[in-house]
Amino acid sequence: MNVQLLSENLTNPALLFFVLGIIAVYLKSDLEIPHNSSKFISLYLLFAIGFKGGQELSHETLNAEIGWSMLFGILISLAIPLYTFFILKRRLNVFDAGAIAAAYGSVSAVTFVTAVSYLETHQLSLHGHMVAIMALMESPAIIVGLLLISLFRKEEIMLLQKRAVVTHALTNGSVLLILGSLAIGYVADAKQAEGIKPFTNDLFKGFLAIFLLDMGITSGRKLKAFFSQGWFPLIFAVLIPLINGSVIAMVSSLVTADVANRFIFAILAASASYIAVPAAMKISAPKANPGLFLPMALAVTFPVNITVGMPVYFLIIQAT
Protein backbone atom coordinates (compact mmCIF):
# COMPACT_ATOMS: atom_id res chain seq x y z
CA MET A 1 0.00 0.00 0.00
CA ASN A 2 2.86 2.38 0.88
CA VAL A 3 4.63 1.72 -2.42
CA GLN A 4 1.40 2.12 -4.40
CA LEU A 5 0.58 5.50 -2.81
CA LEU A 6 4.11 6.79 -3.37
CA SER A 7 4.11 5.53 -6.96
CA GLU A 8 0.80 7.27 -7.69
CA ASN A 9 2.13 10.57 -6.37
CA LEU A 10 5.49 10.33 -8.14
CA THR A 11 3.76 9.72 -11.48
CA ASN A 12 1.30 12.59 -11.05
CA PRO A 13 1.56 14.75 -14.23
CA ALA A 14 1.61 17.99 -12.21
CA LEU A 15 4.61 16.78 -10.17
CA LEU A 16 6.40 15.57 -13.29
CA PHE A 17 6.05 19.05 -14.80
CA PHE A 18 7.66 20.44 -11.63
CA VAL A 19 10.61 18.07 -12.15
CA LEU A 20 10.77 19.11 -15.82
CA GLY A 21 11.19 22.72 -14.72
CA ILE A 22 14.21 21.83 -12.53
CA ILE A 23 15.72 19.73 -15.34
CA ALA A 24 15.27 22.64 -17.78
CA VAL A 25 17.36 24.89 -15.51
CA TYR A 26 20.19 22.38 -15.23
CA LEU A 27 20.18 21.87 -18.99
CA LYS A 28 20.40 25.66 -19.34
CA SER A 29 17.28 25.67 -21.50
CA ASP A 30 15.52 28.92 -22.36
CA LEU A 31 12.20 27.41 -21.26
CA GLU A 32 10.34 30.02 -19.24
CA ILE A 33 6.76 30.89 -18.30
CA PRO A 34 6.15 34.62 -18.92
CA HIS A 35 5.78 36.53 -15.65
CA ASN A 36 2.31 37.87 -16.50
CA SER A 37 1.11 34.38 -17.46
CA SER A 38 2.49 32.93 -14.23
CA LYS A 39 0.76 35.62 -12.20
CA PHE A 40 -2.53 34.98 -14.01
CA ILE A 41 -2.31 31.23 -13.34
CA SER A 42 -1.60 31.93 -9.65
CA LEU A 43 -4.69 34.12 -9.46
CA TYR A 44 -6.73 31.53 -11.33
CA LEU A 45 -5.77 28.73 -8.91
CA LEU A 46 -6.66 30.84 -5.87
CA PHE A 47 -9.91 31.95 -7.47
CA ALA A 48 -10.93 28.42 -8.49
CA ILE A 49 -10.17 26.79 -5.15
CA GLY A 50 -11.86 29.64 -3.26
CA PHE A 51 -14.99 29.58 -5.41
CA LYS A 52 -15.30 25.78 -5.27
CA GLY A 53 -14.78 25.93 -1.52
CA GLY A 54 -17.54 28.54 -1.19
CA GLN A 55 -19.90 26.35 -3.17
CA GLU A 56 -19.10 23.42 -0.89
CA LEU A 57 -19.46 25.60 2.21
CA SER A 58 -22.94 26.70 1.09
CA HIS A 59 -24.04 23.08 1.37
CA GLU A 60 -22.58 22.63 4.84
CA THR A 61 -24.23 23.34 8.16
CA LEU A 62 -22.04 25.47 10.41
CA ASN A 63 -21.54 23.61 13.66
CA ALA A 64 -19.23 23.20 16.65
CA GLU A 65 -16.82 20.98 14.70
CA ILE A 66 -16.23 23.69 12.10
CA GLY A 67 -15.73 26.27 14.87
CA TRP A 68 -13.19 24.07 16.66
CA SER A 69 -11.48 23.33 13.34
CA MET A 70 -10.96 27.04 12.69
CA LEU A 71 -9.52 27.52 16.18
CA PHE A 72 -7.29 24.48 15.69
CA GLY A 73 -5.92 25.91 12.44
CA ILE A 74 -5.07 29.24 14.06
CA LEU A 75 -3.36 27.49 16.99
CA ILE A 76 -1.20 25.51 14.54
CA SER A 77 -0.08 28.71 12.80
CA LEU A 78 0.84 30.23 16.19
CA ALA A 79 2.62 27.20 17.64
CA ILE A 80 4.89 26.29 14.71
CA PRO A 81 6.77 29.63 14.48
CA LEU A 82 7.17 29.70 18.27
CA TYR A 83 8.99 26.38 18.56
CA THR A 84 10.90 26.52 15.25
CA PHE A 85 12.30 30.00 16.00
CA PHE A 86 14.29 28.70 18.97
CA ILE A 87 15.66 25.78 16.94
CA LEU A 88 16.69 28.13 14.14
CA LYS A 89 18.19 30.75 16.46
CA ARG A 90 20.82 28.26 17.62
CA ARG A 91 22.39 28.28 14.15
CA LEU A 92 21.15 31.43 12.42
CA ASN A 93 20.82 35.13 13.21
CA VAL A 94 17.59 36.50 14.67
CA PHE A 95 16.35 37.95 11.38
CA ASP A 96 16.75 34.73 9.40
CA ALA A 97 15.36 32.66 12.29
CA GLY A 98 12.25 34.86 12.52
CA ALA A 99 11.67 34.89 8.76
CA ILE A 100 12.05 31.12 8.39
CA ALA A 101 9.86 30.47 11.46
CA ALA A 102 7.15 32.71 9.98
CA ALA A 103 7.39 30.92 6.62
CA TYR A 104 6.97 27.49 8.19
CA GLY A 105 4.14 28.64 10.46
CA SER A 106 2.30 30.20 7.54
CA VAL A 107 0.88 28.18 4.65
CA SER A 108 1.44 27.56 0.95
CA ALA A 109 -1.65 28.04 -1.19
CA VAL A 110 -0.03 26.08 -4.04
CA THR A 111 0.67 23.09 -1.76
CA PHE A 112 -2.94 23.35 -0.60
CA VAL A 113 -4.15 23.31 -4.21
CA THR A 114 -1.95 20.30 -5.00
CA ALA A 115 -3.35 18.53 -1.91
CA VAL A 116 -6.90 19.10 -3.17
CA SER A 117 -5.92 17.44 -6.45
CA TYR A 118 -4.41 14.55 -4.46
CA LEU A 119 -7.67 14.10 -2.54
CA GLU A 120 -9.60 13.94 -5.81
CA THR A 121 -7.42 11.06 -7.02
CA HIS A 122 -8.60 9.15 -3.94
CA GLN A 123 -12.27 10.03 -4.56
CA LEU A 124 -12.34 12.45 -1.62
CA SER A 125 -13.68 16.00 -1.83
CA LEU A 126 -12.59 19.19 -0.09
CA HIS A 127 -14.94 20.66 2.49
CA GLY A 128 -15.53 24.37 1.98
CA HIS A 129 -14.64 25.50 5.50
CA MET A 130 -11.08 24.18 5.03
CA VAL A 131 -10.52 26.92 2.43
CA ALA A 132 -11.43 29.52 5.05
CA ILE A 133 -9.11 27.84 7.56
CA MET A 134 -6.23 27.97 5.07
CA ALA A 135 -6.74 31.71 4.62
CA LEU A 136 -6.99 32.25 8.38
CA MET A 137 -3.67 30.46 8.96
CA GLU A 138 -1.59 32.72 6.73
CA SER A 139 -1.40 35.86 8.86
CA PRO A 140 -0.86 34.76 12.51
CA ALA A 141 2.52 33.15 11.80
CA ILE A 142 3.80 36.30 10.08
CA ILE A 143 2.82 38.41 13.08
CA VAL A 144 4.44 35.93 15.53
CA GLY A 145 7.66 35.84 13.48
CA LEU A 146 7.94 39.62 13.50
CA LEU A 147 7.20 39.84 17.21
CA LEU A 148 9.96 37.31 17.92
CA ILE A 149 12.41 39.32 15.81
CA SER A 150 11.50 42.50 17.70
CA LEU A 151 11.92 40.76 21.07
CA PHE A 152 15.33 39.23 20.35
CA ARG A 153 17.02 41.93 18.28
CA LYS A 154 18.86 44.85 19.86
CA GLU A 155 17.28 47.69 17.91
CA GLU A 156 13.51 48.15 17.80
CA ILE A 157 11.31 47.73 14.72
CA MET A 158 9.54 51.00 13.99
CA LEU A 159 5.85 51.09 14.91
CA LEU A 160 4.99 52.19 11.38
CA GLN A 161 6.76 49.14 9.97
CA LYS A 162 4.93 46.82 12.37
CA ARG A 163 1.59 48.28 11.35
CA ALA A 164 2.50 47.97 7.67
CA VAL A 165 3.37 44.29 8.05
CA VAL A 166 0.24 43.44 10.05
CA THR A 167 -1.86 45.27 7.46
CA HIS A 168 -0.10 43.42 4.64
CA ALA A 169 -0.61 40.08 6.36
CA LEU A 170 -4.35 40.72 6.65
CA THR A 171 -4.89 42.27 3.21
CA ASN A 172 -2.38 40.23 1.20
CA GLY A 173 -3.66 39.69 -2.33
CA SER A 174 -3.71 35.89 -2.09
CA VAL A 175 -5.63 36.01 1.21
CA LEU A 176 -8.08 38.60 -0.14
CA LEU A 177 -8.70 36.71 -3.38
CA ILE A 178 -9.29 33.33 -1.79
CA LEU A 179 -11.52 34.76 0.94
CA GLY A 180 -13.40 36.89 -1.61
CA SER A 181 -13.86 33.93 -3.95
CA LEU A 182 -14.98 31.83 -0.99
CA ALA A 183 -17.61 34.43 -0.08
CA ILE A 184 -18.80 34.78 -3.69
CA GLY A 185 -19.01 31.00 -4.10
CA TYR A 186 -20.98 30.81 -0.86
CA VAL A 187 -23.64 33.38 -1.86
CA ALA A 188 -23.76 32.57 -5.60
CA ASP A 189 -26.90 30.96 -6.97
CA ALA A 190 -26.22 27.28 -7.72
CA LYS A 191 -27.69 27.46 -11.24
CA GLN A 192 -25.71 30.61 -12.08
CA ALA A 193 -22.53 29.02 -10.72
CA GLU A 194 -22.92 26.11 -13.16
CA GLY A 195 -22.07 28.57 -15.94
CA ILE A 196 -18.47 28.94 -14.81
CA LYS A 197 -17.99 25.36 -13.65
CA PRO A 198 -16.06 24.35 -16.82
CA PHE A 199 -13.58 27.16 -16.03
CA THR A 200 -13.19 26.45 -12.31
CA ASN A 201 -13.21 22.64 -12.54
CA ASP A 202 -12.33 21.26 -15.97
CA LEU A 203 -9.28 23.49 -16.59
CA PHE A 204 -7.95 23.27 -13.04
CA LYS A 205 -5.47 20.39 -13.36
CA GLY A 206 -4.01 21.72 -16.62
CA PHE A 207 -3.34 25.13 -15.12
CA LEU A 208 -1.88 23.48 -12.02
CA ALA A 209 0.59 21.51 -14.17
CA ILE A 210 1.78 24.65 -15.98
CA PHE A 211 2.11 26.51 -12.68
CA LEU A 212 4.21 23.72 -11.18
CA LEU A 213 6.43 23.80 -14.27
CA ASP A 214 7.05 27.47 -13.47
CA MET A 215 7.69 26.61 -9.81
CA GLY A 216 10.23 24.00 -10.91
CA ILE A 217 12.10 26.56 -13.02
CA THR A 218 12.11 29.06 -10.13
CA SER A 219 13.30 26.42 -7.66
CA GLY A 220 16.08 25.20 -9.93
CA ARG A 221 17.49 28.71 -10.24
CA LYS A 222 17.67 29.17 -6.47
CA LEU A 223 19.12 25.80 -5.46
CA LYS A 224 22.77 26.71 -6.12
CA ALA A 225 22.73 29.73 -3.80
CA PHE A 226 20.86 27.75 -1.17
CA PHE A 227 23.42 24.93 -0.97
CA SER A 228 26.16 27.45 -0.20
CA GLN A 229 24.57 27.94 3.25
CA GLY A 230 25.59 24.51 4.61
CA TRP A 231 23.58 21.46 5.64
CA PHE A 232 21.46 22.88 8.47
CA PRO A 233 18.85 24.70 6.29
CA LEU A 234 18.48 21.60 4.08
CA ILE A 235 17.96 19.24 7.04
CA PHE A 236 15.50 21.68 8.62
CA ALA A 237 13.54 22.12 5.37
CA VAL A 238 13.16 18.35 5.00
CA LEU A 239 12.57 17.17 8.58
CA ILE A 240 10.47 19.94 10.17
CA PRO A 241 7.62 19.78 7.60
CA LEU A 242 7.48 15.99 7.84
CA ILE A 243 7.38 16.20 11.64
CA ASN A 244 4.72 18.95 11.64
CA GLY A 245 2.56 17.17 9.07
CA SER A 246 2.84 13.77 10.77
CA VAL A 247 2.03 15.12 14.25
CA ILE A 248 -0.99 17.09 13.01
CA ALA A 249 -2.15 14.08 10.95
CA MET A 250 -2.40 12.20 14.25
CA VAL A 251 -3.74 14.86 16.64
CA SER A 252 -6.26 16.26 14.16
CA SER A 253 -8.46 13.28 15.03
CA LEU A 254 -9.28 15.17 18.25
CA VAL A 255 -11.00 17.87 16.17
CA THR A 256 -12.51 15.97 13.24
CA ALA A 257 -12.93 12.38 12.09
CA ASP A 258 -13.15 13.32 8.41
CA VAL A 259 -10.19 11.92 6.43
CA ALA A 260 -10.13 14.79 3.91
CA ASN A 261 -10.16 17.46 6.63
CA ARG A 262 -7.39 15.74 8.59
CA PHE A 263 -5.28 15.43 5.44
CA ILE A 264 -5.68 19.14 4.68
CA PHE A 265 -4.74 20.04 8.27
CA ALA A 266 -1.57 17.94 7.93
CA ILE A 267 -0.66 19.61 4.63
CA LEU A 268 -1.26 23.11 6.02
CA ALA A 269 0.95 22.35 9.03
CA ALA A 270 3.69 20.89 6.80
CA SER A 271 3.70 23.58 4.12
CA ALA A 272 5.75 26.78 4.11
CA SER A 273 4.86 30.16 2.63
CA TYR A 274 6.99 31.52 -0.21
CA ILE A 275 4.69 34.38 -1.29
CA ALA A 276 3.16 36.24 1.67
CA VAL A 277 6.07 35.84 4.10
CA PRO A 278 8.85 37.07 1.75
CA ALA A 279 6.72 40.11 0.91
CA ALA A 280 6.10 40.85 4.60
CA MET A 281 9.74 40.38 5.59
CA LYS A 282 10.88 42.70 2.84
CA ILE A 283 8.88 45.47 4.51
CA SER A 284 9.92 45.11 8.14
CA ALA A 285 12.88 42.70 8.34
CA PRO A 286 15.03 43.55 5.30
CA LYS A 287 18.08 42.00 7.02
CA ALA A 288 16.48 38.55 6.67
CA ASN A 289 18.08 36.74 3.73
CA PRO A 290 15.49 35.79 1.06
CA GLY A 291 18.17 33.67 -0.60
CA LEU A 292 17.85 31.38 2.42
CA PHE A 293 14.19 31.16 3.46
CA LEU A 294 12.75 31.29 -0.07
CA PRO A 295 14.64 28.25 -1.44
CA MET A 296 13.98 26.36 1.82
CA ALA A 297 10.23 26.76 1.34
CA LEU A 298 10.02 26.54 -2.43
CA ALA A 299 12.90 24.35 -3.60
CA VAL A 300 13.05 21.86 -0.71
CA THR A 301 9.91 21.75 1.44
CA PHE A 302 7.44 22.05 -1.43
CA PRO A 303 8.75 19.05 -3.44
CA VAL A 304 9.26 17.02 -0.23
CA ASN A 305 5.60 17.54 0.65
CA ILE A 306 4.19 16.66 -2.76
CA THR A 307 6.39 13.58 -3.24
CA VAL A 308 6.92 11.98 0.17
CA GLY A 309 4.80 14.02 2.57
CA MET A 310 1.35 13.54 1.10
CA PRO A 311 1.45 9.72 0.98
CA VAL A 312 2.95 9.63 4.50
CA TYR A 313 0.28 11.90 6.02
CA PHE A 314 -2.46 10.00 4.21
CA LEU A 315 -1.20 6.66 5.55
CA ILE A 316 -0.95 8.01 9.12
CA ILE A 317 -4.55 9.25 8.93
CA GLN A 318 -5.77 5.92 7.59
CA ALA A 319 -3.95 4.10 10.39
CA THR A 320 -5.23 6.30 13.27
Secondary structure, 3 states (H helix, E strand, C coil): CHHHHHHHHHCCHHHHHHHHHHHHHHCCCCCCCCHHHHHHHHHHHHHHHHHHHHHHHHCCCCCHHHHHHHHHHHHHHHHHHHHHHHHHCCCCCHHHHHHHHHHHHCCCHHHHHHHHHHHHHCCCCCCHHHHHHHHHCHHHHHHHHHHHHHHHCCCCCCHHHHHHHHHHHHHCHHHHHHHHHHHHHHHCCHHHHHHHHHHHHHCHHHHHHHHHHHHHHHHHHHHHHHHCCCCHHHHHHHHHHHHHHHHHHHHHHHCCCCHHHHHHHHHHHHCCCCCHHHHHHHHHCCCCCHHHHHHHHHHHHHHHHHHHHHHHHHHHHHHC
